[in-house]
């Protein structure tokens, strides 16, 4: 028996919304999907008229859909934004080179300017080279830290006012769970914020317009819109611990579909006791980027790579920051600890 | 996003157990009989001392229980609460100078009616527990879940207790407590005889409950579609029963036996159920949501493993009673799923439970309107925590409302060009108590039932999470009468407040 669309009550429904359980026809789904993103943008006051907004584009489904929807909404509601695509080339052969091809196609389809910044030009290291030195374990630390900064640097080159990323509701909920499991109270408090505008100077504000959008709906949207995106897992990410949080969240969703939003709601409403120590934001004394320590993570990681001590940035070695800054050599004992990649 | 997990791998990695050292790490003398944490092998005596010390240290550190105060121990028969019972007995019996000085009583809530146990099974379980309770010599109360159908509406009122200044000293608080109890009862410390006479009187309580209540409970549970909501509702009703028992018999503290393993699961499932705002109340050492009766959780430092070892070594009896989720598959409910997730993760990463548990210590409830402790409409009708739906415009709560509105019929034409200002910023009351001013609510189910006076619309009176529970019910009217009566009362009050709202000076804002 064909099910009728619960919104227009005329056409035949083609899908059941993962978020609410309603059956909708294709057009009503598109409309609801876009409208929700619009409401998020407007109610959270993510953008101001005339701003230049860089869309972090990886070629994956989230950023592809984000770019598409932002373009549609910018025209439909006349946001008056100047949109452009911003990509980071981590230098992963067989993964990023392919996905960047997708981004380049998107650039033509959406007629948006594209800027690609590469790890190689920024840091002198490609991920392939890093993995060669670091091994498969912990390499995501390098990639993640570098990407955050690379995106910012790219944005600065383009004189972008804001960066938006394709993080969806599942990602945010997963991060909430993850931070609880890791007992990381500082990140737990920050991770549900839709935009980082409050972080002050030194960093370009970032926001997540898809924060309340279910991953499954993003896939549905891309599927029905026949959007061109790249879907392959990164060849270097085993990602064990986050994987647990992800599986748990998917299981929660299958028990109660609203669980994803419920977790985000929890994250938004919980608050931290006064007196719990929180990191203070400062700037890196080497590169000037935001950092809670004397040296930012990416400078420490880079220093480790250049000194041939890849573990320098893995775990906490704040004591050594002074030595790194002063360009002093480390003691043999210190070096031994940081050199060995144990398997 | 993915870098964060890797940094900590060093801490989270599984550490292989060292070979059993033969000697106790503490006294270096006795033969070790168990390993508590990695590397810590204890002998029998040292373990006992460690276990007992932990309980008393927890009470000593928090200092919320006053000498002579009546404390109700909530015992389910499971290992943790049974262990708590034995710790209290131990602490009271001792002649040591640091003897515990409160007056205990026990409450057991018989939930057999909700978990599909036969009358015989229930009686057998109660008989077993009674024999344990009698042996302890404390007065006890056996309450049946069916009794929720005869609770008075006043259960849901949070009574403000004497204002407790966090900075004031324990001694001052004790003095005040003693003064208060003198004034009220004319005696300082209830003597042993009092306790015993109470015991005699209570243990002869009639264990039966009317059949109509049994049927009402069946109807209620049948109307709940998911096990997640069932467990949540059962928990709420159980709390109400315990609270009522405490109030009727003059207990001012209730001790719950939640272990740290239990609390870790509870914390994570609370997050998954959208209870972020009340996490601290749900899992902290003391829980003051009811005002006059304070819930304390003295077992929160013990892992379930420690408890199991202690109970086994020192013959602490416990009774196994099947619960709602016994023998259910892993994905039967969110609570069940979380439990199995945490347990499995704990097996691979032994610091999981303690990490989650420590997170709970750093949290406090977000919205605690200090002035509004007696303002009923600011508290959830069911869980009695502060209502957390007065969120900002850009919030998960509003996002899901928007999604539901957009997926429903007849709204498409009206909405496209609305600006954010036109969005309903739903606050409890405004939307629902007015009985359907369709403007703000759309035709969402928000106001649909508000017009019918038979079933009051509960949504506006509930916190985010309890709304989800009620949403999983097919027939809200099967809820016990005291809830429905109180709901109507609060709604009337909200409506009243609405009418006079323009004349009220906003006192809450000024406090901040």
Interface residues (C-beta under 8 A of the other chain):
Chain A: X6 X7 X8 X9 X17 X19 X20 X22 X24 X28 X31 X32 X35 X36 X39 X40 X42 X43 X44 X45 X137 X138 X139 X140 X141 X142 X143 X144 X145 X167 X171 X175 X176 X177 X178 X180 X181 X182 X183 X184 X185 X187 X188 X194 X212 X237 X239 X240 X241 X242 X244 X248 X251 X252 X254 X255 X256 X258 X259 X261 X262 X263 X264 X265 X266 X267 X268 X269 X270 X271 X272 X273 X274 X276 X314 X315
Chain B: X1 X2 X3 X4 X5 X6 X7 X8 X9 X10 X12 X226 X228 X267 X268 X270 X271 X272 X273 X274 X275 X276 X277 X279 X280 X330 X331 X332 X333 X334 X337 X338 X341 X345 X349 X352 X355 X356 X358 X359 X361 X362 X363 X364 X365 X366 X367 X388 X391 X393 X394 X395 X396 X397 X398 X399 X400 X402 X403 X404 X406 X407 X408 X409 X410 X411 X412 X415 X416 X419 X420 X423 X464 X465 X468
